[in-house]
Amino acid sequence: MFQCHVCGAENARDELVSEVLQIEGKRVLVEDIPASVCARCGEATFSRETTERIRKLVHGKSKPKRSIAMDVFAYV
């Protein structure tokens, strides 16, 4: 049973999401991650297996699919 750790809602939908991660001072984008997305607040939750696969992907010997430039804005 799903329960959102942010808002407590119990309804979610399965989606593929993208996440930007900070790895050793470098930002990396991981696309098409299977997630349960809260129907109320939109928070994505990943299974333990998915989290482990992402960890192996970004810390292992895998090569990125492609590289992209990213615009950076400072809120301050």
Secondary structure, 3 states (H helix, E strand, C coil): CCCCCCCCCCCEEEEEEEEEEEECCEEEEEEEEEEEEECCCCCEECCHHHHHHHHHHHHCCCCCCCCCCCCCCCCC
